[in-house]
Amino acid sequence: MLRQFLEQYFKSSFYLSADKFVARICALLLMPTLVSLGLFISVNVAADYDATMDVYTDPEHVDIKFTGQPPKSLGGFDQYTIEKFELKIGSVNRYPVTKHADTILYAYVNNLEDLNYGVDQWPSSYLVLTWDLSFPQAISEAFKCWWNPAYLNCAAKVWNAYAYNQTDSIDITSALKKAVEQEIGTLGRTIDDLEPDLIENLYETPSIYFHFPHWYPEEKRTDTVVVAAQSRLVFGFATIDYLTQHTTFSETIDKITLINNLTNNLKTDGSVISKVKSWYEGMAPEFFKAFSSMDCINQLSQKIIYNIQASQRLLLRAKDYAEHVCQLNQISFAKNNKLHNPNAAEYHDSEIDAVNAVFKPYVFCDAYTCQFNQSETHQYRLIDNNVSSLAIGSINMRMIYEYFYPDTEWDSGKQLCNKSCTFPIDDLDGLNNISDNLKNYVSEHWREASWAFIEIED
């Protein structure tokens, strides 16, 4: 009966005046018997968008610009009204999107960590469209239902799109991943451009002490200060390595902030006199004092963000930096050197053992420093990285490496140890020969390399 009624309804409409005809169309749209309350949802609507990114660090957010043509149709309708856009990354995170023109959209992302996916693990990402039909659009689409054999379903679909918001999604995974990858590349190049400033402030300036020690006050030229001076370079190398490592999106941005702040606090006017004075004046000694303290992590994490209104994320990054660097200070090194001492049990179990025990020479290394414990009183420290290899020469570094790894050929990229290593010494004469050769080299041939290998009093 209902079908017959509707057929008659449509047929009679051809003989009505225009205003009555429109009224009947409206009545059809409002018929509750034709309404399905479910939403029409589709995924991967046919539309192409490219993405580019602009990063703002004050306040911290990212604008993602999408350019492209909107879908030619939604839900089978050529006419539609988009109420809002959202950017969806993964299964949870959604961000507001504003329309600046028919072909330009901007997404506002204020949590940079949500962009930390590796490009190989980038999650499915969508522009989510919430849309409906306006009243004129619904009227227009209702006309088309007359020529549709399934006109009842067609009318119900028009009603749903008019009365209820619909949702469709455009897959922009590839475009977004490409934009993030390009931005990480840009940020990485920024760090590469800033690295020379770090090297100047954290290696070249403090190493002047070894080149021209007579330029410094006499009280700054004791054996204890020499050990501290070498430790300053360890601090510099560890800081440079941490801050210049390319990592995730938000971490790379944080590192750029820390690099800029650090170099601004350490920069001099470029003259040798100001660089010498920076050894004991200004922020440089403050950083080293924090690095050398028992409370290193707390103090250094505060120094690295000095003069910054730090976000919670940057505070955590500063702490992560301090935890990485502080494990390499003199206090930690001395503790670990003692901990890995193969003589510890013999020398500390009893007075009798201490008197009768024979010292077993050993070498302990962490990621940057090796200590040659050749006797109870005869010790050296070697900086173990690429820069020291250049300073002491490849011949000497190959000699050292092949002493500890006789079956492995050395190249300039190899260190004696990457984290923590202990080498018991059976051939003490061979180790003494290495020490003598290095000592002669740095004192007679290339004093500028004396920071790389020093004799210590422990």
PLY file of the C-alpha trace (Angstrom):
ply
format ascii 1.0
element vertex 458
property float x
property float y
property float z
element edge 457
property int vertex1
property int vertex2
end_header
0.00 0.00 0.00
2.76 2.44 0.90
4.52 1.80 -2.40
1.36 2.43 -4.40
0.75 5.63 -2.47
4.22 6.93 -3.16
4.02 6.04 -6.87
0.80 8.01 -7.13
2.41 10.79 -5.11
5.27 11.20 -7.53
3.10 10.91 -10.65
0.66 13.54 -9.45
3.51 15.95 -8.80
3.94 16.54 -12.52
0.59 18.32 -12.62
1.10 20.57 -9.61
2.06 24.21 -9.57
5.72 24.94 -8.76
5.12 25.98 -5.16
3.01 22.91 -4.38
5.54 20.71 -6.14
8.35 21.97 -3.88
6.11 21.54 -0.86
5.53 17.91 -1.69
9.24 17.31 -2.14
9.76 18.78 1.32
7.08 16.51 2.67
8.81 13.55 1.13
12.08 14.55 2.77
10.36 14.80 6.12
8.57 11.46 5.91
9.58 9.51 9.02
8.65 6.21 7.35
11.62 6.58 4.99
14.27 7.45 7.55
17.15 5.19 8.47
18.88 6.47 11.57
22.27 4.98 10.73
25.08 7.23 9.47
26.59 6.68 6.06
30.32 6.26 6.70
32.92 5.65 4.02
36.67 5.50 4.15
39.26 6.51 1.58
37.21 8.97 -0.41
38.81 9.69 -3.77
40.75 12.93 -3.27
44.41 13.80 -3.51
46.18 16.08 -1.02
49.82 17.04 -0.64
51.22 18.06 2.75
53.89 20.51 3.88
54.88 21.53 7.40
55.75 24.71 9.28
57.25 24.32 12.75
56.77 26.99 15.41
58.74 26.73 18.63
57.16 29.71 20.38
54.49 28.69 21.12
55.28 25.09 20.30
53.12 23.70 17.56
53.19 22.48 13.99
51.01 23.73 11.15
50.49 21.10 8.48
49.31 22.53 5.18
47.27 20.30 2.91
46.71 21.36 -0.67
44.42 19.53 -3.03
40.97 19.28 -4.54
37.99 18.32 -2.37
36.14 15.12 -3.31
33.93 15.34 -6.41
31.19 13.59 -4.50
30.45 12.40 -0.99
28.02 9.63 -0.15
27.00 9.54 -3.80
26.02 13.22 -3.78
27.57 15.72 -6.18
26.49 18.54 -3.85
27.36 18.60 -0.16
28.39 20.92 2.64
31.52 20.16 4.71
30.90 21.22 8.29
34.43 20.53 9.56
37.71 18.76 8.90
39.92 16.88 11.37
43.32 15.28 11.03
43.48 11.76 12.42
46.87 10.14 13.03
46.70 6.52 14.11
43.68 5.25 15.98
43.49 7.92 18.71
44.98 11.33 17.95
42.77 13.94 16.26
43.58 17.58 15.51
41.48 20.50 14.28
41.75 21.52 10.64
40.78 24.92 9.27
39.85 25.71 5.70
41.72 28.67 4.17
40.46 28.19 0.62
38.71 25.53 -1.42
42.08 23.87 -2.04
44.02 24.73 1.16
43.61 23.23 4.64
45.69 23.74 7.79
45.97 21.24 10.64
47.15 22.49 14.02
49.21 19.95 16.00
50.24 21.16 19.46
51.75 17.91 20.72
54.96 17.40 18.77
55.49 13.93 20.25
52.51 12.72 18.24
54.74 13.08 15.16
57.50 10.85 16.55
56.67 7.79 14.49
59.47 6.38 12.40
58.81 6.80 8.70
58.78 3.02 8.35
56.15 2.69 11.10
53.99 5.67 10.21
50.36 4.91 11.14
47.39 5.27 8.84
46.39 8.92 8.72
43.23 10.55 7.42
41.53 13.84 6.82
38.15 13.20 8.43
35.29 15.12 6.85
32.04 15.81 8.69
29.42 16.84 6.15
25.71 17.01 5.37
23.27 18.36 2.79
21.89 21.84 3.09
18.19 22.31 2.45
18.64 23.47 -1.18
21.10 20.62 -1.79
18.65 18.11 -0.34
15.90 19.42 -2.63
18.18 19.11 -5.63
19.28 15.59 -4.71
15.68 14.55 -4.05
14.79 15.37 -7.65
17.30 12.76 -8.78
15.56 10.07 -6.75
12.61 10.16 -9.16
14.63 8.43 -11.85
16.17 5.93 -9.42
14.41 2.50 -9.42
15.23 2.24 -5.71
13.77 5.63 -5.03
12.67 4.76 -1.50
16.23 4.00 -0.44
17.40 7.01 -2.41
14.98 9.27 -0.57
16.01 7.81 2.78
19.65 8.44 1.94
18.88 12.06 1.04
17.02 12.48 4.31
19.89 11.03 6.35
22.38 13.34 4.69
20.11 16.30 5.30
19.13 15.53 8.90
22.32 13.96 10.26
26.04 14.65 9.99
27.90 12.17 7.85
31.57 11.14 8.11
34.04 10.28 5.38
37.81 9.95 5.41
40.52 10.79 2.92
43.71 8.72 3.25
46.68 11.11 3.51
49.17 8.66 5.06
51.74 8.92 2.28
51.53 12.71 2.03
51.84 13.23 5.79
54.68 10.75 6.15
56.55 12.47 3.33
56.02 15.90 4.91
57.31 14.73 8.31
60.29 12.98 6.70
61.19 16.14 4.78
60.87 18.28 7.91
63.07 15.91 9.94
65.63 16.20 7.14
65.45 19.99 7.33
65.82 19.92 11.12
68.75 17.53 10.80
70.51 19.91 8.42
69.92 22.70 10.93
71.72 20.65 13.58
74.55 19.97 11.14
74.85 23.71 10.53
74.96 24.39 14.29
77.56 21.70 15.05
80.61 23.90 14.26
79.50 26.33 16.99
79.35 23.45 19.47
82.79 22.24 18.43
84.25 25.71 18.82
82.79 26.25 22.29
83.16 22.74 23.69
86.37 21.47 22.10
88.45 24.12 20.38
88.16 26.78 23.09
88.91 24.54 26.12
91.71 22.73 24.26
93.64 26.02 24.10
94.65 25.22 27.67
96.83 22.37 26.37
98.20 24.37 23.45
99.32 27.37 25.48
99.23 26.52 29.21
101.47 29.53 30.04
98.60 31.83 29.07
96.65 30.66 32.10
97.22 31.68 35.74
99.85 29.56 37.50
97.27 28.06 39.86
95.47 26.74 36.77
98.46 24.66 35.68
98.68 21.97 38.37
98.45 18.23 37.70
94.96 18.19 39.18
93.86 20.92 36.81
95.28 18.98 33.85
93.06 16.03 34.72
90.10 18.40 35.04
91.01 20.01 31.74
90.86 16.66 30.01
87.52 16.02 31.71
86.24 19.29 30.25
86.86 17.87 26.83
85.03 14.67 27.75
82.11 16.86 28.76
82.34 18.64 25.43
82.55 15.48 23.33
79.66 13.84 25.18
77.52 16.95 24.81
78.31 17.31 21.11
77.54 13.65 20.43
74.24 13.76 22.31
72.97 17.01 20.82
73.95 16.28 17.21
72.44 12.81 17.00
69.43 12.85 14.66
66.49 11.15 16.36
62.73 11.63 16.53
60.80 14.69 15.39
60.20 16.32 18.79
63.63 15.33 20.15
65.37 16.93 17.18
63.46 20.18 17.78
64.39 20.05 21.48
68.05 19.53 20.63
68.07 22.56 18.34
66.67 24.61 21.24
69.33 23.28 23.63
72.15 23.84 21.13
71.13 27.45 20.52
70.83 28.14 24.22
74.13 26.46 25.05
76.12 28.28 22.37
74.54 31.62 23.32
75.64 31.08 26.92
79.17 29.99 25.99
80.02 32.24 23.05
82.94 34.66 23.28
83.93 37.59 21.10
86.22 35.24 19.17
89.53 36.61 20.44
92.06 34.29 22.02
92.08 36.39 25.20
88.32 36.02 25.66
88.55 32.29 24.97
91.26 31.92 27.61
89.22 33.92 30.11
86.18 31.76 29.42
88.08 28.95 31.13
87.48 30.55 34.52
84.91 33.30 33.82
81.32 33.27 32.56
79.11 30.24 32.00
81.75 27.74 30.83
83.12 27.04 34.33
79.53 26.90 35.62
78.70 24.13 33.17
81.85 22.20 34.08
81.21 22.68 37.79
77.75 21.18 37.33
79.20 18.33 35.25
81.80 17.58 37.93
79.45 17.63 40.93
77.93 14.78 42.92
74.56 16.28 41.98
75.46 16.35 38.30
72.12 15.31 36.80
70.10 17.89 38.69
72.58 20.75 38.24
73.47 20.12 34.61
69.83 19.66 33.55
69.17 23.13 34.98
72.21 24.74 33.36
71.38 23.49 29.88
68.01 25.31 29.97
69.32 28.44 31.69
67.32 31.47 30.47
64.66 29.30 28.77
60.96 29.13 29.62
61.05 25.38 29.23
58.04 23.21 28.47
57.54 19.98 30.37
58.86 18.07 27.37
62.01 20.21 27.21
62.56 19.71 30.95
62.48 15.97 30.38
64.85 16.31 27.43
67.28 18.34 29.57
67.19 15.60 32.20
67.78 12.93 29.57
70.79 14.90 28.32
72.19 15.23 31.84
71.73 11.52 32.55
73.62 10.68 29.38
76.51 13.07 30.04
76.88 12.77 33.82
77.70 9.07 33.68
80.96 10.14 32.03
82.23 12.66 34.61
85.31 12.09 36.78
83.28 10.86 39.74
81.51 8.18 37.72
84.70 7.22 35.90
86.71 6.80 39.12
83.91 4.75 40.66
83.67 2.43 37.67
87.43 2.14 37.34
87.58 0.96 40.93
84.57 -1.29 40.48
86.23 -3.09 37.58
89.59 -3.35 39.32
90.59 -7.04 39.34
92.77 -6.28 42.39
89.86 -5.08 44.53
89.31 -8.31 46.47
92.99 -8.93 47.12
93.75 -5.39 48.19
90.78 -4.82 50.44
89.91 -8.16 52.03
92.55 -7.93 54.72
95.78 -6.19 55.67
97.70 -9.40 55.05
96.40 -9.66 51.48
97.20 -6.02 50.91
100.81 -6.58 51.97
101.34 -9.83 50.04
99.28 -9.18 46.95
100.90 -8.49 43.59
99.22 -5.71 41.63
97.56 -6.91 38.44
97.69 -4.22 35.78
94.49 -3.50 33.85
92.90 -0.96 31.58
89.38 0.30 32.14
87.45 2.22 29.46
84.09 3.89 29.25
82.65 5.44 26.10
85.27 8.24 25.95
88.12 7.55 28.37
90.56 4.72 28.99
92.70 4.55 32.12
95.94 2.58 31.94
96.42 1.20 35.46
99.99 -0.01 35.05
100.78 -0.04 38.76
99.34 1.32 41.96
100.95 4.70 41.28
101.62 4.68 37.54
98.51 5.60 35.51
97.55 7.35 32.28
94.29 8.47 30.75
93.59 8.34 27.04
90.64 10.00 25.32
89.19 7.40 22.98
87.28 8.95 20.07
87.77 10.06 16.47
89.14 13.46 17.47
91.86 11.96 19.67
92.74 9.56 16.88
93.46 12.56 14.67
95.40 14.26 17.47
97.74 11.42 18.36
97.98 10.09 14.82
96.62 7.00 13.12
99.90 5.11 13.60
99.73 5.48 17.37
96.03 4.70 17.51
96.53 1.58 15.41
99.32 0.52 17.76
97.01 0.90 20.78
94.03 -0.82 19.16
95.97 -3.79 17.86
97.54 -4.27 21.29
94.08 -4.83 22.78
92.58 -6.53 19.70
95.49 -8.38 18.06
93.23 -10.27 15.64
91.31 -7.21 14.41
92.48 -4.58 11.97
91.95 -1.00 13.13
90.29 1.77 11.11
89.51 5.35 12.03
85.91 4.57 12.98
86.80 2.08 15.71
87.06 2.82 19.40
88.60 0.68 22.10
85.25 0.60 23.89
81.73 1.79 23.20
80.36 1.72 26.74
82.30 -0.12 29.47
85.27 -2.45 29.03
88.01 -3.95 31.20
91.25 -5.36 29.78
93.44 -7.45 32.13
97.07 -6.88 31.15
99.41 -9.85 30.83
102.00 -8.10 28.67
102.88 -5.15 30.91
106.06 -4.42 28.94
103.97 -3.95 25.82
101.63 -1.53 27.62
104.58 0.39 29.09
106.03 0.69 25.59
102.75 2.14 24.29
102.62 4.65 27.14
106.22 5.74 26.57
105.66 6.19 22.84
102.52 8.28 23.39
104.17 10.38 26.10
107.14 11.11 23.86
104.91 11.89 20.90
102.72 14.45 22.65
105.60 16.11 24.48
108.18 16.28 21.69
106.33 16.25 18.41
102.80 17.52 18.84
102.08 19.26 22.11
98.60 20.26 20.89
97.65 16.59 21.23
98.65 16.46 24.90
94.99 16.62 25.95
94.42 13.20 24.44
96.94 11.37 26.65
97.86 12.52 30.15
99.65 11.08 33.14
97.63 11.24 36.33
98.12 11.00 40.07
95.38 8.94 41.65
0 1
1 2
2 3
3 4
4 5
5 6
6 7
7 8
8 9
9 10
10 11
11 12
12 13
13 14
14 15
15 16
16 17
17 18
18 19
19 20
20 21
21 22
22 23
23 24
24 25
25 26
26 27
27 28
28 29
29 30
30 31
31 32
32 33
33 34
34 35
35 36
36 37
37 38
38 39
39 40
40 41
41 42
42 43
43 44
44 45
45 46
46 47
47 48
48 49
49 50
50 51
51 52
52 53
53 54
54 55
55 56
56 57
57 58
58 59
59 60
60 61
61 62
62 63
63 64
64 65
65 66
66 67
67 68
68 69
69 70
70 71
71 72
72 73
73 74
74 75
75 76
76 77
77 78
78 79
79 80
80 81
81 82
82 83
83 84
84 85
85 86
86 87
87 88
88 89
89 90
90 91
91 92
92 93
93 94
94 95
95 96
96 97
97 98
98 99
99 100
100 101
101 102
102 103
103 104
104 105
105 106
106 107
107 108
108 109
109 110
110 111
111 112
112 113
113 114
114 115
115 116
116 117
117 118
118 119
119 120
120 121
121 122
122 123
123 124
124 125
125 126
126 127
127 128
128 129
129 130
130 131
131 132
132 133
133 134
134 135
135 136
136 137
137 138
138 139
139 140
140 141
141 142
142 143
143 144
144 145
145 146
146 147
147 148
148 149
149 150
150 151
151 152
152 153
153 154
154 155
155 156
156 157
157 158
158 159
159 160
160 161
161 162
162 163
163 164
164 165
165 166
166 167
167 168
168 169
169 170
170 171
171 172
172 173
173 174
174 175
175 176
176 177
177 178
178 179
179 180
180 181
181 182
182 183
183 184
184 185
185 186
186 187
187 188
188 189
189 190
190 191
191 192
192 193
193 194
194 195
195 196
196 197
197 198
198 199
199 200
200 201
201 202
202 203
203 204
204 205
205 206
206 207
207 208
208 209
209 210
210 211
211 212
212 213
213 214
214 215
215 216
216 217
217 218
218 219
219 220
220 221
221 222
222 223
223 224
224 225
225 226
226 227
227 228
228 229
229 230
230 231
231 232
232 233
233 234
234 235
235 236
236 237
237 238
238 239
239 240
240 241
241 242
242 243
243 244
244 245
245 246
246 247
247 248
248 249
249 250
250 251
251 252
252 253
253 254
254 255
255 256
256 257
257 258
258 259
259 260
260 261
261 262
262 263
263 264
264 265
265 266
266 267
267 268
268 269
269 270
270 271
271 272
272 273
273 274
274 275
275 276
276 277
277 278
278 279
279 280
280 281
281 282
282 283
283 284
284 285
285 286
286 287
287 288
288 289
289 290
290 291
291 292
292 293
293 294
294 295
295 296
296 297
297 298
298 299
299 300
300 301
301 302
302 303
303 304
304 305
305 306
306 307
307 308
308 309
309 310
310 311
311 312
312 313
313 314
314 315
315 316
316 317
317 318
318 319
319 320
320 321
321 322
322 323
323 324
324 325
325 326
326 327
327 328
328 329
329 330
330 331
331 332
332 333
333 334
334 335
335 336
336 337
337 338
338 339
339 340
340 341
341 342
342 343
343 344
344 345
345 346
346 347
347 348
348 349
349 350
350 351
351 352
352 353
353 354
354 355
355 356
356 357
357 358
358 359
359 360
360 361
361 362
362 363
363 364
364 365
365 366
366 367
367 368
368 369
369 370
370 371
371 372
372 373
373 374
374 375
375 376
376 377
377 378
378 379
379 380
380 381
381 382
382 383
383 384
384 385
385 386
386 387
387 388
388 389
389 390
390 391
391 392
392 393
393 394
394 395
395 396
396 397
397 398
398 399
399 400
400 401
401 402
402 403
403 404
404 405
405 406
406 407
407 408
408 409
409 410
410 411
411 412
412 413
413 414
414 415
415 416
416 417
417 418
418 419
419 420
420 421
421 422
422 423
423 424
424 425
425 426
426 427
427 428
428 429
429 430
430 431
431 432
432 433
433 434
434 435
435 436
436 437
437 438
438 439
439 440
440 441
441 442
442 443
443 444
444 445
445 446
446 447
447 448
448 449
449 450
450 451
451 452
452 453
453 454
454 455
455 456
456 457
